[in-house]
């Protein structure tokens, strides 16, 4: 059961990393000027921050789930056992 949860969490994290940029791409396929160094730098910094936030959220959610699962199972057994 835990292996399946890990695979699902990993797949979800991968889709979040890939899908975010795919859906954020502009719809206009016309001419766009070349980005400046400042534009590229700002995009790099924002992307790194988003990646760090996403990874931290994934780890925090997994840690919370692992820590609270035994208590949730025991609690459900008290009511149905």
C-alpha positions as CSV (number, residue, x, y, z in Angstrom):
1,X,0.0,0.0,0.0
2,X,2.8,2.4,0.9
3,X,4.6,1.7,-2.4
4,X,1.5,2.7,-4.4
5,X,1.1,5.9,-2.4
6,X,4.8,6.8,-3.1
7,X,4.4,6.1,-6.8
8,X,1.2,8.2,-7.0
9,X,2.8,11.1,-5.0
10,X,5.9,11.0,-7.3
11,X,3.7,11.0,-10.4
12,X,1.7,13.9,-9.1
13,X,4.8,15.9,-8.3
14,X,6.2,15.2,-11.8
15,X,2.9,16.3,-13.4
16,X,2.9,19.5,-11.3
17,X,6.4,20.4,-12.4
18,X,5.8,19.6,-16.1
19,X,2.1,20.6,-16.4
20,X,2.5,24.1,-14.8
21,X,4.7,25.4,-17.6
22,X,2.7,23.7,-20.3
23,X,-0.5,25.4,-19.2
24,X,1.2,28.7,-18.5
25,X,2.6,29.1,-22.1
26,X,1.2,32.0,-24.0
27,X,-1.5,31.4,-26.6
28,X,-0.1,34.1,-29.0
29,X,2.3,32.4,-31.5
30,X,3.3,35.7,-33.1
31,X,6.6,37.5,-32.9
32,X,8.0,38.0,-29.4
33,X,11.1,40.0,-28.8
34,X,14.2,38.2,-27.3
35,X,14.2,38.3,-23.6
36,X,16.8,40.5,-21.8
37,X,19.2,39.1,-19.3
38,X,17.0,40.7,-16.5
39,X,13.9,39.0,-17.8
40,X,15.7,35.6,-17.9
41,X,17.2,36.1,-14.5
42,X,13.8,37.0,-13.0
43,X,12.1,34.0,-14.6
44,X,14.9,31.7,-13.3
45,X,14.5,33.0,-9.7
46,X,10.7,32.7,-9.8
47,X,10.9,29.2,-11.2
48,X,13.4,28.1,-8.6
49,X,11.2,29.5,-5.8
50,X,8.1,27.7,-7.2
51,X,10.1,24.5,-7.4
52,X,11.3,24.8,-3.9
53,X,7.9,25.6,-2.5
54,X,6.4,22.6,-4.4
55,X,9.0,20.2,-3.1
56,X,8.7,21.5,0.5
57,X,4.9,21.2,0.3
58,X,5.1,17.6,-1.0
59,X,7.6,16.6,1.7
60,X,5.5,18.3,4.5
61,X,2.3,16.6,3.3
62,X,4.0,13.2,3.1
63,X,5.5,13.6,6.6
64,X,2.2,14.7,8.0
65,X,0.4,11.8,6.4
66,X,2.9,9.3,7.7
67,X,2.8,10.8,11.2
68,X,-1.0,10.9,11.5
69,X,-1.9,7.6,9.7
70,X,-1.5,5.3,12.7
71,X,-3.6,7.5,14.9
72,X,-6.3,7.7,12.2
73,X,-6.4,3.9,11.8
74,X,-6.6,3.4,15.6
75,X,-9.4,6.0,15.9
76,X,-11.4,4.3,13.1
77,X,-11.0,0.9,14.8
78,X,-12.3,2.3,18.1
79,X,-15.6,3.2,16.4
80,X,-16.0,0.0,14.3
81,X,-14.2,-2.6,16.5
